[in-house]
Amino acid sequence: MRQRLSSEPDRYRGRRRVPTPPRSRYAAVVTTAFVGAGVVALGAGAMPDAKSVNPSVLDELKAASTLSQDAAARADSAERASRDSGREEAAEPEVWLLPLQGYDFKSPYGMRWGKLHTGVDLVAPEGTPYVAIHDGTVTKAGWWGGYGYTVIVQHADGSEAIYGHSSALSVQEGQQVKAGDQLGLVGNTGHSYGSHLHLEIHVKGEPQDPVPYLQDRGVDIQLQVEAIYNEVAAS
Ligand SMILES: [Zn+2]
């Protein structure tokens, strides 16, 4: 959805459209599946009855199929190797996600009411589940002063995501989470002006503007917001 929106910027100006499935690709996959099944069926039909065949022929067939499996495995690992070349290590691709699927982008990072607002505010109804934007370890899950009920997740590179003002928490300190795992429910606890998720990103202990930070990781938190805002505005 992200890709569709960013590659077709005019799409989100009006009412947001229901994503249409990529029909041509779907058709191609179906065709391939049928062709594949056909080949298998043909192969089985073309195979003479085992009882009437010299066992050595069967052994040859078996050997041939093992060979082709080996070749396939080799091709596969070669492909993997070429994919991984240029990377320091063969790590899993990093996943970054939006913490919520529907929200109103209320307050950006920057000066607000005479002081720095160190995160972004994503307005959503109280009780809306929010998820981890990235894998990591829960280093805080509890009351945290003005942030109210808060979850802090430390990522592998040492950066942290702080999720504030929750009405309830779904994780415990020390827990490992994956991107997309539910961390808690949106709320209005601590110094909060209404139900919203305050999302803050710290790098080396210093707050960063989450918008460009997440954009660099393929998550366009503002684009998503505009799409939803315009949908509301158009209805
Ligand atoms: Zn905030």
Boltz pocket constraint, residues with backbone or C-beta under 6 A from the ligand:
constraints:
  - pocket:
      binder: B
      contacts: [[A, 107], [A, 117], [A, 119], [A, 120], [A, 121], [A, 197], [A, 198], [A, 199]]
      max_distance: 6.0
